[in-house]
Amino acid sequence: MFLTRISEQAYTLSKRIVFPEGDDARIRETAKKLAQEKIVQPVLISGEEGIPGVEFVNPKTSAARGSYAAVYHERRKAKGVTEREAQQVVLSPLYFASLMLASGDVDGLVGGALNTTAETVRALIHCVGVHPDFRLVSSFMVLVHDDSQWGDNGVMIFADPAVVPDPSSGQLADIAIATARSAKRILRDQPRIALLSFSTKGSAKHAMAEKVIEAHRIIKVRSPTISVDGELQADAALVDAVGRSKAPGSPVAGRANVLVFPALDAANIGYKLAERLGNCVSLGPFLQGLNKPANDVSRGSSVEDIYYTAAVTALQAGGEV
């Protein structure tokens, strides 16, 4: 089972994952479970301790507060942030945790239990920054179907359902390249990326389809080794017979395990339809494109949601699997 596999893989990596909302009851329960099962080494930002095997850090008393303030000031001084303002910012659990990650004192971060996505992503961009290979932060979902014919033994990656509303061709290429890198750490098989559209190989002429075609061209220039094709309709991407009919000779059609949607609304609608009508289990969204692995859970997340987000964050920190 996929969920068991990612937990087992995370166990072998033994990564330190920081949780900025360490006073939240769900986070504390998750940290206890993660520590007991040794899935990750949880670090909670909190003034209250008391969970065996869990490390607690209080920003107000931490010896690293000064060095983190200096890191933040260096990163943000061009934006007008003063040293005194930086010293105040690091007292925020979310910013302190993000600076722990930026400084290499932890391997990954899981936030969002109390903070909004906008707040979490802003802190990460300010403290950790965008990876030099990319131009933006985006997201992906993991969808798990009980029918092994789909994707990689039932596991598929959908992007971008949460961050970039209406990507340009260049941004769509960025999302696809980042998702290829993410998928290598999640899937057992190599990623086969379908750039989705309402058109397959020129079957319709429209600016929306042209955006996807241009994204494909950019990807082949920037990352020529990626197995990617587009524009493809969803059935051409997923169903072998349809793929062979509509896109003969395609390296991806009929066997895609990564679906890159042309806009956020399509990706968000798509994964929710897969959940409700296709009975898929979904995990995420997970962030990609940052300098260091970090993820944002929903404020309505359960302990199980947070647990598996931590496991995936460990995989993101651990390289290809």
C-alpha positions, 0 to 999 in steps of 0.5 A: 500500500502506498501510504505504508510505503512512504512511511517506511521510506521516511523511517529509513531517512530519519529526517528532522521536521519542524512544526511551527504550530507546536501548541496545536493539539493535533500537531502535538498528537502527530509529533508523539506518533511520529516520534514513537514510530520513528518516521521523522524526528519531530521538532516543535516550536512551543514554550511547552514541552512534555512529549517523549522523543520530541524536541521543543524549541522556544524562540524567546529563549533559543540561543539561535535567535540572534543568528536567525535574526541576522539571516533574516535581516541579510535576506530582507534588508534590500526590502527595507527590513531593519535589524531591530525589525528582524529581531522581532520577526524571529519571535514569530514561531512560523518565521523562526521555524522557517529560519531553522530550515533556511539555516539547515538546522532541520530538514523540512517544515510542516505548517498551516495547522493554524496559519493560512496558506498565504501566511505560510508561503510568504514566510517560506519565500522570505526566509527560505527562498525560491530554488535557483532552478525555478521562478515560482513556488507551485504545488502538487497532489498525490492521488492514490487509486485502488485500480493499479492500471492508473499511473504508477501502480495506482499512484498519480501526481496532479499539479498545480491545484493550490498556488498559481491561478493562471500560469503563463507558458513559461510558468506552466513549464516551470511547474512541470519541471518542478513536478517531474523532480517531485515525482521522482521522489514519490513514484517508484517509476520514472515520471511520464508527464502529460500537459493537459488541454481540451485539445490533443495534438492540434485537434482544436485551435485556441490560445488556451491550447497554444499556451500548453503547446508553448509550455511543452516547447520550453520544457524540451529546451530547458529539460530535454531528458524529461518524458513529457508530451502535450497538448493532450486531453485527459483520456489521451493521457490516461487510456492506452487505446485513446492515446494510441489513436489520438497521439500515435508515437507519443512517449506519454499518451495512454500511460501518464503518471503525472498530470499537469493541468493548464490552470489552478481551477482545472487542477483543483476541480480535477483532483476533487472529482477524482476523490469523489467520483473516482474514490481516490485517496488524496494527499496534499497539496505539497509545495515545490520550487522552494530552496528547502522542503516545506509543506502547508497543511489545511487548517482543518487537517486531521492527525493522519493528514499531518502525519503523512504530510510529514512523511512526504516532506521527509521524502522530499528532503531525502532525494530520489527514492 
